[in-house]
Amino acid sequence: MSELPFKLQQIDHVVLRVRDVDLMRAFYCDVLGCTVERNQEAIGLLQLRAGRSLIDLVGVDGKLGRMGGAAPGVEGRNMDHLCLRAEPFDRAAIVAHLEAHGVRVGDFGSRYGAEGEGPSQYLFDPEGNVVELKGPPDEVLVDVHLVAGGSGAA
């Protein structure tokens, strides 16, 4: 197998097909702290900044949204869940904030993510999509290639 000509860095953006763009914008901005990056009304795309990534909202009745078929609902979803890294991770404060905004809170547990095992709180956005807020890893992962290569990493 030949070496890839690139190395993946992070998730750049996630696109959600939604029934109510305004409701979803309010949730992702007011409750989770995203900011509006760009609004491309001509194609029905609202881009929200989430740290170094974007969450794109596409109305199912807009130009892009109509290409995806039926709207998400009980019979089918656009995705399993979206995971957002959150820090600091004070579960009590997070749950209190979510509940103050009327957000349906799901299961809490320790789950594995890009940085390793750590705290994880599930919640549901207004259209029923599962969102995971992921805290820092329980232990810092060590890149064995750097250690073995003698780069001075401890």
N, C-alpha and C positions, 0 to 999 in steps of 0.2 A: 504494500500500500504506500503510495507516495505521500509526502508531507503536504499538508494543506497550505495554500498561499496566504492564509490569514489566521488570526486567532480571535475568537469571540471574546468580547469584553464584558458585556452586560445586556440586559434587555433594554432596547431602545424605546420601544413603545408597545402598547397593547391597544387594540381597537375593540370597543364595545358597541354593538348594535343595540340601540335603546328605543323605547317607545316615547319617553318624555325627556328630551334633552335638558330642558330648564330644571326639572326636578333632580336629574342626575348631576348636572353642573353644581347645583346648590349642595347636594350631598358631598361630592368629592372635594369641593372648595371649602364650604363652611364647616363640615364635620371632619374631614381628613386633611385639610390644609393645602390642597392643590391650588394653583393659580391658573388663570386663563392665559394661555400662551398665544394662540391664534384662533380666529374664527373664520372659517372659509364657508360662508353662507351659500355661495353658488353651488357647492357640491354637498352641503349638509354635513360639515365636519367641524367639530369644536375640539381643539387640542388643549389639554390641561397639563401643566408642569407638575411632576411628582418627583422632586429631588432632581436627579440627573436623567430621569426618564419622562416619558409622556404617556398619558392616558387619553386616547382619542375617543370621543363620543360621536357616533354616527346615528342620526335619527332614521328609523326604519322607513319613514315616509319621504326621505330626501333622495337625491340622485344616487349617492353611494348605497344608502340603506336599502333601497328597492332591489338592488342587485343581489342581496343576500337571502331573499325569500321571506318566509314568515317571521314575525317578530318573536323574540324569546318569550317563553311562558312556561306554564306548568308542564306542557308536553315536551319541551326541549329548551336547552340553554345554549348560549354562545360559547361557553367555556366551563370548566369545572370550578376553578377559582383563580383569583388574582392575588398575588402575595406582595405586600409592600413592607419593606424594611423600616422599622420605627425605632428611634432612639431619642431620649431615654425610654426605657420600657418599664413603666410603673403600672402594673396590671390594674390595681385599684383605681388609679387616676384615669386610666384609659376607659375602663368600664363605666365609671361615673360620668365621664364626658359623653360616651356613646349613649348611655341611658338618658342623659339630660337632653339629647337631641332626638329621642324616640327611636333610636336604632335598635333593631333586633340583634341581640348578642348571641353568638353561638358558643361552641365548645372551646375550652382552653386546654392547652397541653404543651408538652415539650415535643417539638417536631424538628426534623432535619431540613435544612435549607442550604443555600449556596455557601454560607459561612460555617455550617456545622449545626449541631443540635442546640436548640435554644427555645425560649418561651414563644408561644404562638397563640394568638387570640383570633378566632373566627368571628365574623359579623356579616350582616346581609345589607346590601345597598337597597335603595327603594324599589328596584325592579327584581329583587330576589337573587342577584348575583352574589356569590360567596366571595368575601374579601378576607384575606388573612393579614393581620398585622404581626410581623415577625421581629422579635427582639434580638439582641446580640447573642452570639454563641456562648454556650456554657464554658467552653474552652477555646482559646485561640488556636486555629489550625496552623500547623507548621508546614511549609512547602519543603518536602524532603529533597527535592532537586536542588534547592538553594543551599540547604545544610550540607548535602553530600558534595556539592560543588565547591565548598570552601569559601562561600561568599562573605563569611563573617557573621552570618545569621546565627543567632543562638537558639 
